């Protein structure tokens, strides 16, 4: 990977439970839409998900009602 390459960590946003509770429904939906689009775009350009436990992140998001 080159120095200027974008990584998952560069584009991923993760809220604490306390921060998530402060978001209104529009903000929560926007977050979901943007992160889904990010996953799709990174996958489309061949990003390797091997180093990231996406399943764990999704389960965590579901527990928080995301």
N, CA, C and O atoms as a Maestro MAE file, in Angstrom:
{
 s_m_m2io_version
 :::
 2.0.0
}

f_m_ct {
 s_m_title
 :::
 protein
 m_atom[264] {
  # First column is atom index #
  i_m_mmod_type
  r_m_x_coord
  r_m_y_coord
  r_m_z_coord
  i_m_residue_number
  s_m_chain_name
  s_m_pdb_residue_name
  s_m_pdb_atom_name
  i_m_atomic_number
  :::
  1 25 0.853 -1.177 0.000 1 A "UNK " " N  " 7
  2 3 0.000 0.000 0.000 1 A "UNK " " CA " 6
  3 2 0.895 1.235 0.000 1 A "UNK " " C  " 6
  4 15 1.910 1.263 0.695 1 A "UNK " " O  " 8
  5 25 0.528 2.254 -0.772 2 A "UNK " " N  " 7
  6 3 1.336 3.462 -0.844 2 A "UNK " " CA " 6
  7 2 0.995 4.414 0.292 2 A "UNK " " C  " 6
  8 15 -0.022 4.265 0.970 2 A "UNK " " O  " 8
  9 25 1.866 5.388 0.482 3 A "UNK " " N  " 7
  10 3 1.648 6.356 1.565 3 A "UNK " " CA " 6
  11 2 0.352 7.130 1.423 3 A "UNK " " C  " 6
  12 15 -0.264 7.489 2.427 3 A "UNK " " O  " 8
  13 25 -0.074 7.394 0.198 4 A "UNK " " N  " 7
  14 3 -1.257 8.220 -0.040 4 A "UNK " " CA " 6
  15 2 -2.541 7.418 -0.158 4 A "UNK " " C  " 6
  16 15 -3.602 7.991 -0.408 4 A "UNK " " O  " 8
  17 25 -2.469 6.112 0.015 5 A "UNK " " N  " 7
  18 3 -3.655 5.272 -0.122 5 A "UNK " " CA " 6
  19 2 -4.630 5.533 1.021 5 A "UNK " " C  " 6
  20 15 -4.232 5.743 2.167 5 A "UNK " " O  " 8
  21 25 -5.900 5.514 0.684 6 A "UNK " " N  " 7
  22 3 -6.949 5.673 1.683 6 A "UNK " " CA " 6
  23 2 -7.178 4.319 2.331 6 A "UNK " " C  " 6
  24 15 -7.237 3.298 1.646 6 A "UNK " " O  " 8
  25 25 -7.304 4.312 3.629 7 A "UNK " " N  " 7
  26 3 -7.576 3.068 4.343 7 A "UNK " " CA " 6
  27 2 -8.971 3.118 4.947 7 A "UNK " " C  " 6
  28 15 -9.596 4.176 5.028 7 A "UNK " " O  " 8
  29 25 -9.436 1.974 5.361 8 A "UNK " " N  " 7
  30 3 -10.732 1.890 6.038 8 A "UNK " " CA " 6
  31 2 -10.752 2.821 7.254 8 A "UNK " " C  " 6
  32 15 -11.738 3.520 7.489 8 A "UNK " " O  " 8
  33 25 -9.676 2.825 8.012 9 A "UNK " " N  " 7
  34 3 -9.619 3.654 9.215 9 A "UNK " " CA " 6
  35 2 -9.689 5.149 8.903 9 A "UNK " " C  " 6
  36 15 -10.109 5.941 9.747 9 A "UNK " " O  " 8
  37 25 -9.280 5.535 7.693 10 A "UNK " " N  " 7
  38 3 -9.366 6.941 7.294 10 A "UNK " " CA " 6
  39 2 -10.809 7.395 7.095 10 A "UNK " " C  " 6
  40 15 -11.117 8.571 7.287 10 A "UNK " " O  " 8
  41 25 -11.684 6.491 6.718 11 A "UNK " " N  " 7
  42 3 -13.059 6.875 6.377 11 A "UNK " " CA " 6
  43 2 -14.105 6.373 7.362 11 A "UNK " " C  " 6
  44 15 -15.266 6.780 7.301 11 A "UNK " " O  " 8
  45 25 -13.701 5.498 8.262 12 A "UNK " " N  " 7
  46 3 -14.644 4.922 9.222 12 A "UNK " " CA " 6
  47 2 -14.917 5.903 10.366 12 A "UNK " " C  " 6
  48 15 -14.004 6.528 10.905 12 A "UNK " " O  " 8
  49 25 -16.186 6.016 10.714 13 A "UNK " " N  " 7
  50 3 -16.594 6.839 11.852 13 A "UNK " " CA " 6
  51 2 -17.313 5.913 12.830 13 A "UNK " " C  " 6
  52 15 -18.222 5.174 12.450 13 A "UNK " " O  " 8
  53 25 -16.901 5.963 14.072 14 A "UNK " " N  " 7
  54 3 -17.536 5.116 15.081 14 A "UNK " " CA " 6
  55 2 -17.905 5.998 16.265 14 A "UNK " " C  " 6
  56 15 -17.059 6.691 16.830 14 A "UNK " " O  " 8
  57 25 -19.171 5.960 16.628 15 A "UNK " " N  " 7
  58 3 -19.660 6.753 17.753 15 A "UNK " " CA " 6
  59 2 -19.681 5.903 19.015 15 A "UNK " " C  " 6
  60 15 -19.922 4.698 18.954 15 A "UNK " " O  " 8
  61 25 -19.431 6.527 20.147 16 A "UNK " " N  " 7
  62 3 -19.669 5.845 21.417 16 A "UNK " " CA " 6
  63 2 -21.178 5.757 21.592 16 A "UNK " " C  " 6
  64 15 -21.924 6.444 20.894 16 A "UNK " " O  " 8
  65 25 -21.634 4.919 22.516 17 A "UNK " " N  " 7
  66 3 -23.066 4.801 22.775 17 A "UNK " " CA " 6
  67 2 -23.634 6.138 23.219 17 A "UNK " " C  " 6
  68 15 -24.738 6.510 22.822 17 A "UNK " " O  " 8
  69 25 -22.889 6.856 24.035 18 A "UNK " " N  " 7
  70 3 -23.348 8.158 24.519 18 A "UNK " " CA " 6
  71 2 -23.492 9.155 23.368 18 A "UNK " " C  " 6
  72 15 -24.462 9.911 23.318 18 A "UNK " " O  " 8
  73 25 -22.523 9.158 22.441 19 A "UNK " " N  " 7
  74 3 -22.610 10.047 21.275 19 A "UNK " " CA " 6
  75 2 -23.776 9.649 20.378 19 A "UNK " " C  " 6
  76 15 -24.501 10.506 19.873 19 A "UNK " " O  " 8
  77 25 -23.951 8.344 20.182 20 A "UNK " " N  " 7
  78 3 -25.017 7.854 19.307 20 A "UNK " " CA " 6
  79 2 -26.384 8.287 19.809 20 A "UNK " " C  " 6
  80 15 -27.246 8.663 19.015 20 A "UNK " " O  " 8
  81 25 -26.591 8.239 21.121 21 A "UNK " " N  " 7
  82 3 -27.875 8.626 21.700 21 A "UNK " " CA " 6
  83 2 -28.193 10.098 21.457 21 A "UNK " " C  " 6
  84 15 -29.362 10.485 21.459 21 A "UNK " " O  " 8
  85 25 -27.172 10.921 21.248 22 A "UNK " " N  " 7
  86 3 -27.384 12.353 21.025 22 A "UNK " " CA " 6
  87 2 -27.781 12.683 19.585 22 A "UNK " " C  " 6
  88 15 -28.252 13.786 19.307 22 A "UNK " " O  " 8
  89 25 -27.592 11.738 18.679 23 A "UNK " " N  " 7
  90 3 -27.934 11.990 17.275 23 A "UNK " " CA " 6
  91 2 -29.439 11.878 17.073 23 A "UNK " " C  " 6
  92 15 -30.099 11.054 17.706 23 A "UNK " " O  " 8
  93 25 -29.975 12.709 16.191 24 A "UNK " " N  " 7
  94 3 -31.393 12.582 15.868 24 A "UNK " " CA " 6
  95 2 -31.555 11.513 14.777 24 A "UNK " " C  " 6
  96 15 -30.564 11.089 14.183 24 A "UNK " " O  " 8
  97 25 -32.786 11.076 14.509 25 A "UNK " " N  " 7
  98 3 -32.997 10.002 13.526 25 A "UNK " " CA " 6
  99 2 -32.407 10.318 12.147 25 A "UNK " " C  " 6
  100 15 -31.866 9.423 11.497 25 A "UNK " " O  " 8
  101 25 -32.499 11.556 11.694 26 A "UNK " " N  " 7
  102 3 -31.932 11.920 10.399 26 A "UNK " " CA " 6
  103 2 -30.421 11.687 10.400 26 A "UNK " " C  " 6
  104 15 -29.885 11.141 9.436 26 A "UNK " " O  " 8
  105 25 -29.735 12.087 11.456 27 A "UNK " " N  " 7
  106 3 -28.284 11.921 11.544 27 A "UNK " " CA " 6
  107 2 -27.906 10.434 11.583 27 A "UNK " " C  " 6
  108 15 -26.919 10.030 10.967 27 A "UNK " " O  " 8
  109 25 -28.672 9.637 12.289 28 A "UNK " " N  " 7
  110 3 -28.402 8.200 12.351 28 A "UNK " " CA " 6
  111 2 -28.568 7.560 10.982 28 A "UNK " " C  " 6
  112 15 -27.743 6.743 10.573 28 A "UNK " " O  " 8
  113 25 -29.624 7.924 10.274 29 A "UNK " " N  " 7
  114 3 -29.847 7.383 8.933 29 A "UNK " " CA " 6
  115 2 -28.766 7.847 7.965 29 A "UNK " " C  " 6
  116 15 -28.320 7.075 7.116 29 A "UNK " " O  " 8
  117 25 -28.348 9.090 8.087 30 A "UNK " " N  " 7
  118 3 -27.280 9.600 7.237 30 A "UNK " " CA " 6
  119 2 -25.998 8.816 7.481 30 A "UNK " " C  " 6
  120 15 -25.306 8.443 6.534 30 A "UNK " " O  " 8
  121 25 -25.678 8.567 8.743 31 A "UNK " " N  " 7
  122 3 -24.496 7.773 9.102 31 A "UNK " " CA " 6
  123 2 -24.567 6.394 8.437 31 A "UNK " " C  " 6
  124 15 -23.603 5.948 7.814 31 A "UNK " " O  " 8
  125 25 -25.711 5.729 8.577 32 A "UNK " " N  " 7
  126 3 -25.868 4.399 7.994 32 A "UNK " " CA " 6
  127 2 -25.670 4.436 6.484 32 A "UNK " " C  " 6
  128 15 -24.961 3.598 5.926 32 A "UNK " " O  " 8
  129 25 -26.299 5.412 5.824 33 A "UNK " " N  " 7
  130 3 -26.203 5.528 4.371 33 A "UNK " " CA " 6
  131 2 -24.766 5.791 3.918 33 A "UNK " " C  " 6
  132 15 -24.287 5.180 2.963 33 A "UNK " " O  " 8
  133 25 -24.087 6.702 4.609 34 A "UNK " " N  " 7
  134 3 -22.719 7.058 4.229 34 A "UNK " " CA " 6
  135 2 -21.772 5.877 4.452 34 A "UNK " " C  " 6
  136 15 -20.927 5.597 3.601 34 A "UNK " " O  " 8
  137 25 -21.902 5.187 5.575 35 A "UNK " " N  " 7
  138 3 -21.009 4.060 5.841 35 A "UNK " " CA " 6
  139 2 -21.286 2.905 4.880 35 A "UNK " " C  " 6
  140 15 -20.345 2.239 4.449 35 A "UNK " " O  " 8
  141 25 -22.535 2.650 4.535 36 A "UNK " " N  " 7
  142 3 -22.855 1.608 3.564 36 A "UNK " " CA " 6
  143 2 -22.240 1.951 2.208 36 A "UNK " " C  " 6
  144 15 -21.652 1.091 1.553 36 A "UNK " " O  " 8
  145 25 -22.376 3.185 1.799 37 A "UNK " " N  " 7
  146 3 -21.787 3.627 0.537 37 A "UNK " " CA " 6
  147 2 -20.260 3.508 0.579 37 A "UNK " " C  " 6
  148 15 -19.636 3.133 -0.413 37 A "UNK " " O  " 8
  149 25 -19.672 3.826 1.716 38 A "UNK " " N  " 7
  150 3 -18.222 3.705 1.881 38 A "UNK " " CA " 6
  151 2 -17.791 2.250 1.727 38 A "UNK " " C  " 6
  152 15 -16.833 1.964 1.009 38 A "UNK " " O  " 8
  153 25 -18.487 1.327 2.394 39 A "UNK " " N  " 7
  154 3 -18.170 -0.099 2.265 39 A "UNK " " CA " 6
  155 2 -18.265 -0.547 0.811 39 A "UNK " " C  " 6
  156 15 -17.387 -1.249 0.309 39 A "UNK " " O  " 8
  157 25 -19.335 -0.135 0.142 40 A "UNK " " N  " 7
  158 3 -19.528 -0.521 -1.260 40 A "UNK " " CA " 6
  159 2 -18.404 0.035 -2.140 40 A "UNK " " C  " 6
  160 15 -17.860 -0.681 -2.981 40 A "UNK " " O  " 8
  161 25 -18.063 1.297 -1.947 41 A "UNK " " N  " 7
  162 3 -17.022 1.908 -2.769 41 A "UNK " " CA " 6
  163 2 -15.659 1.277 -2.546 41 A "UNK " " C  " 6
  164 15 -14.926 1.022 -3.502 41 A "UNK " " O  " 8
  165 25 -15.318 1.026 -1.302 42 A "UNK " " N  " 7
  166 3 -14.031 0.398 -1.018 42 A "UNK " " CA " 6
  167 2 -13.981 -1.025 -1.580 42 A "UNK " " C  " 6
  168 15 -12.951 -1.460 -2.095 42 A "UNK " " O  " 8
  169 25 -15.096 -1.742 -1.479 43 A "UNK " " N  " 7
  170 3 -15.155 -3.091 -2.037 43 A "UNK " " CA " 6
  171 2 -15.013 -3.046 -3.551 43 A "UNK " " C  " 6
  172 15 -14.332 -3.887 -4.137 43 A "UNK " " O  " 8
  173 25 -15.652 -2.068 -4.185 44 A "UNK " " N  " 7
  174 3 -15.614 -1.942 -5.638 44 A "UNK " " CA " 6
  175 2 -14.196 -1.701 -6.169 44 A "UNK " " C  " 6
  176 15 -13.870 -2.102 -7.286 44 A "UNK " " O  " 8
  177 25 -13.367 -1.051 -5.370 45 A "UNK " " N  " 7
  178 3 -11.996 -0.795 -5.832 45 A "UNK " " CA " 6
  179 2 -11.028 -1.865 -5.327 45 A "UNK " " C  " 6
  180 15 -9.812 -1.719 -5.451 45 A "UNK " " O  " 8
  181 25 -11.579 -2.945 -4.756 46 A "UNK " " N  " 7
  182 3 -10.771 -4.079 -4.362 46 A "UNK " " CA " 6
  183 2 -10.147 -3.992 -2.994 46 A "UNK " " C  " 6
  184 15 -9.142 -4.651 -2.728 46 A "UNK " " O  " 8
  185 25 -10.726 -3.189 -2.116 47 A "UNK " " N  " 7
  186 3 -10.187 -3.072 -0.760 47 A "UNK " " CA " 6
  187 2 -10.262 -4.417 -0.055 47 A "UNK " " C  " 6
  188 15 -11.274 -5.113 -0.144 47 A "UNK " " O  " 8
  189 25 -9.203 -4.783 0.640 48 A "UNK " " N  " 7
  190 3 -9.152 -6.048 1.375 48 A "UNK " " CA " 6
  191 2 -9.711 -5.843 2.778 48 A "UNK " " C  " 6
  192 15 -9.222 -5.005 3.534 48 A "UNK " " O  " 8
  193 25 -10.733 -6.610 3.116 49 A "UNK " " N  " 7
  194 3 -11.370 -6.506 4.422 49 A "UNK " " CA " 6
  195 2 -10.776 -7.487 5.427 49 A "UNK " " C  " 6
  196 15 -11.276 -7.605 6.546 49 A "UNK " " O  " 8
  197 25 -9.725 -8.185 5.041 50 A "UNK " " N  " 7
  198 3 -9.144 -9.224 5.892 50 A "UNK " " CA " 6
  199 2 -8.685 -8.704 7.247 50 A "UNK " " C  " 6
  200 15 -8.765 -9.424 8.243 50 A "UNK " " O  " 8
  201 25 -8.207 -7.468 7.301 51 A "UNK " " N  " 7
  202 3 -7.672 -6.917 8.537 51 A "UNK " " CA " 6
  203 2 -8.734 -6.291 9.434 51 A "UNK " " C  " 6
  204 15 -8.411 -5.787 10.510 51 A "UNK " " O  " 8
  205 25 -9.992 -6.316 9.009 52 A "UNK " " N  " 7
  206 3 -11.052 -5.664 9.772 52 A "UNK " " CA " 6
  207 2 -12.178 -6.640 10.022 52 A "UNK " " C  " 6
  208 15 -12.596 -7.368 9.122 52 A "UNK " " O  " 8
  209 25 -12.665 -6.652 11.241 53 A "UNK " " N  " 7
  210 3 -13.759 -7.543 11.593 53 A "UNK " " CA " 6
  211 2 -15.076 -6.801 11.363 53 A "UNK " " C  " 6
  212 15 -15.678 -6.277 12.301 53 A "UNK " " O  " 8
  213 25 -15.507 -6.765 10.120 54 A "UNK " " N  " 7
  214 3 -16.720 -6.041 9.740 54 A "UNK " " CA " 6
  215 2 -17.942 -6.670 10.399 54 A "UNK " " C  " 6
  216 15 -18.860 -5.964 10.815 54 A "UNK " " O  " 8
  217 25 -17.953 -7.996 10.493 55 A "UNK " " N  " 7
  218 3 -19.087 -8.669 11.125 55 A "UNK " " CA " 6
  219 2 -19.247 -8.204 12.568 55 A "UNK " " C  " 6
  220 15 -20.364 -7.949 13.018 55 A "UNK " " O  " 8
  221 25 -18.138 -8.093 13.295 56 A "UNK " " N  " 7
  222 3 -18.200 -7.631 14.683 56 A "UNK " " CA " 6
  223 2 -18.708 -6.201 14.753 56 A "UNK " " C  " 6
  224 15 -19.503 -5.871 15.633 56 A "UNK " " O  " 8
  225 25 -18.259 -5.344 13.837 57 A "UNK " " N  " 7
  226 3 -18.714 -3.958 13.814 57 A "UNK " " CA " 6
  227 2 -20.219 -3.888 13.561 57 A "UNK " " C  " 6
  228 15 -20.929 -3.122 14.213 57 A "UNK " " O  " 8
  229 25 -20.698 -4.686 12.617 58 A "UNK " " N  " 7
  230 3 -22.130 -4.679 12.302 58 A "UNK " " CA " 6
  231 2 -22.956 -5.162 13.485 58 A "UNK " " C  " 6
  232 15 -24.013 -4.602 13.776 58 A "UNK " " O  " 8
  233 25 -22.479 -6.202 14.168 59 A "UNK " " N  " 7
  234 3 -23.199 -6.702 15.333 59 A "UNK " " CA " 6
  235 2 -23.221 -5.658 16.440 59 A "UNK " " C  " 6
  236 15 -24.230 -5.494 17.125 59 A "UNK " " O  " 8
  237 25 -22.106 -4.953 16.615 60 A "UNK " " N  " 7
  238 3 -22.038 -3.887 17.612 60 A "UNK " " CA " 6
  239 2 -23.028 -2.784 17.259 60 A "UNK " " C  " 6
  240 15 -23.704 -2.246 18.137 60 A "UNK " " O  " 8
  241 25 -23.111 -2.448 15.980 61 A "UNK " " N  " 7
  242 3 -24.034 -1.410 15.541 61 A "UNK " " CA " 6
  243 2 -25.476 -1.817 15.800 61 A "UNK " " C  " 6
  244 15 -26.296 -0.993 16.205 61 A "UNK " " O  " 8
  245 25 -25.785 -3.088 15.568 62 A "UNK " " N  " 7
  246 3 -27.146 -3.555 15.798 62 A "UNK " " CA " 6
  247 2 -27.499 -3.520 17.283 62 A "UNK " " C  " 6
  248 15 -28.632 -3.199 17.643 62 A "UNK " " O  " 8
  249 25 -26.541 -3.846 18.142 63 A "UNK " " N  " 7
  250 3 -26.796 -3.801 19.578 63 A "UNK " " CA " 6
  251 2 -27.117 -2.384 20.028 63 A "UNK " " C  " 6
  252 15 -27.889 -2.186 20.966 63 A "UNK " " O  " 8
  253 25 -26.522 -1.392 19.356 64 A "UNK " " N  " 7
  254 3 -26.747 0.006 19.718 64 A "UNK " " CA " 6
  255 2 -27.935 0.599 18.965 64 A "UNK " " C  " 6
  256 15 -28.183 1.802 19.053 64 A "UNK " " O  " 8
  257 25 -28.666 -0.226 18.231 65 A "UNK " " N  " 7
  258 3 -29.837 0.263 17.511 65 A "UNK " " CA " 6
  259 2 -29.479 1.110 16.323 65 A "UNK " " C  " 6
  260 15 -30.240 1.993 15.926 65 A "UNK " " O  " 8
  261 25 -28.324 0.847 15.754 66 A "UNK " " N  " 7
  262 3 -27.890 1.622 14.584 66 A "UNK " " CA " 6
  263 2 -28.448 1.057 13.332 66 A "UNK " " C  " 6
  264 15 -28.188 1.581 12.249 66 A "UNK " " O  " 8
  :::
 }
 m_bond[263] {
  # First column is bond index #
  i_m_from
  i_m_to
  i_m_order
  :::
  1 1 2 1
  2 2 3 1
  3 3 4 2
  4 3 5 1
  5 5 6 1
  6 6 7 1
  7 7 8 2
  8 7 9 1
  9 9 10 1
  10 10 11 1
  11 11 12 2
  12 11 13 1
  13 13 14 1
  14 14 15 1
  15 15 16 2
  16 15 17 1
  17 17 18 1
  18 18 19 1
  19 19 20 2
  20 19 21 1
  21 21 22 1
  22 22 23 1
  23 23 24 2
  24 23 25 1
  25 25 26 1
  26 26 27 1
  27 27 28 2
  28 27 29 1
  29 29 30 1
  30 30 31 1
  31 31 32 2
  32 31 33 1
  33 33 34 1
  34 34 35 1
  35 35 36 2
  36 35 37 1
  37 37 38 1
  38 38 39 1
  39 39 40 2
  40 39 41 1
  41 41 42 1
  42 42 43 1
  43 43 44 2
  44 43 45 1
  45 45 46 1
  46 46 47 1
  47 47 48 2
  48 47 49 1
  49 49 50 1
  50 50 51 1
  51 51 52 2
  52 51 53 1
  53 53 54 1
  54 54 55 1
  55 55 56 2
  56 55 57 1
  57 57 58 1
  58 58 59 1
  59 59 60 2
  60 59 61 1
  61 61 62 1
  62 62 63 1
  63 63 64 2
  64 63 65 1
  65 65 66 1
  66 66 67 1
  67 67 68 2
  68 67 69 1
  69 69 70 1
  70 70 71 1
  71 71 72 2
  72 71 73 1
  73 73 74 1
  74 74 75 1
  75 75 76 2
  76 75 77 1
  77 77 78 1
  78 78 79 1
  79 79 80 2
  80 79 81 1
  81 81 82 1
  82 82 83 1
  83 83 84 2
  84 83 85 1
  85 85 86 1
  86 86 87 1
  87 87 88 2
  88 87 89 1
  89 89 90 1
  90 90 91 1
  91 91 92 2
  92 91 93 1
  93 93 94 1
  94 94 95 1
  95 95 96 2
  96 95 97 1
  97 97 98 1
  98 98 99 1
  99 99 100 2
  100 99 101 1
  101 101 102 1
  102 102 103 1
  103 103 104 2
  104 103 105 1
  105 105 106 1
  106 106 107 1
  107 107 108 2
  108 107 109 1
  109 109 110 1
  110 110 111 1
  111 111 112 2
  112 111 113 1
  113 113 114 1
  114 114 115 1
  115 115 116 2
  116 115 117 1
  117 117 118 1
  118 118 119 1
  119 119 120 2
  120 119 121 1
  121 121 122 1
  122 122 123 1
  123 123 124 2
  124 123 125 1
  125 125 126 1
  126 126 127 1
  127 127 128 2
  128 127 129 1
  129 129 130 1
  130 130 131 1
  131 131 132 2
  132 131 133 1
  133 133 134 1
  134 134 135 1
  135 135 136 2
  136 135 137 1
  137 137 138 1
  138 138 139 1
  139 139 140 2
  140 139 141 1
  141 141 142 1
  142 142 143 1
  143 143 144 2
  144 143 145 1
  145 145 146 1
  146 146 147 1
  147 147 148 2
  148 147 149 1
  149 149 150 1
  150 150 151 1
  151 151 152 2
  152 151 153 1
  153 153 154 1
  154 154 155 1
  155 155 156 2
  156 155 157 1
  157 157 158 1
  158 158 159 1
  159 159 160 2
  160 159 161 1
  161 161 162 1
  162 162 163 1
  163 163 164 2
  164 163 165 1
  165 165 166 1
  166 166 167 1
  167 167 168 2
  168 167 169 1
  169 169 170 1
  170 170 171 1
  171 171 172 2
  172 171 173 1
  173 173 174 1
  174 174 175 1
  175 175 176 2
  176 175 177 1
  177 177 178 1
  178 178 179 1
  179 179 180 2
  180 179 181 1
  181 181 182 1
  182 182 183 1
  183 183 184 2
  184 183 185 1
  185 185 186 1
  186 186 187 1
  187 187 188 2
  188 187 189 1
  189 189 190 1
  190 190 191 1
  191 191 192 2
  192 191 193 1
  193 193 194 1
  194 194 195 1
  195 195 196 2
  196 195 197 1
  197 197 198 1
  198 198 199 1
  199 199 200 2
  200 199 201 1
  201 201 202 1
  202 202 203 1
  203 203 204 2
  204 203 205 1
  205 205 206 1
  206 206 207 1
  207 207 208 2
  208 207 209 1
  209 209 210 1
  210 210 211 1
  211 211 212 2
  212 211 213 1
  213 213 214 1
  214 214 215 1
  215 215 216 2
  216 215 217 1
  217 217 218 1
  218 218 219 1
  219 219 220 2
  220 219 221 1
  221 221 222 1
  222 222 223 1
  223 223 224 2
  224 223 225 1
  225 225 226 1
  226 226 227 1
  227 227 228 2
  228 227 229 1
  229 229 230 1
  230 230 231 1
  231 231 232 2
  232 231 233 1
  233 233 234 1
  234 234 235 1
  235 235 236 2
  236 235 237 1
  237 237 238 1
  238 238 239 1
  239 239 240 2
  240 239 241 1
  241 241 242 1
  242 242 243 1
  243 243 244 2
  244 243 245 1
  245 245 246 1
  246 246 247 1
  247 247 248 2
  248 247 249 1
  249 249 250 1
  250 250 251 1
  251 251 252 2
  252 251 253 1
  253 253 254 1
  254 254 255 1
  255 255 256 2
  256 255 257 1
  257 257 258 1
  258 258 259 1
  259 259 260 2
  260 259 261 1
  261 261 262 1
  262 262 263 1
  263 263 264 2
  :::
 }
}
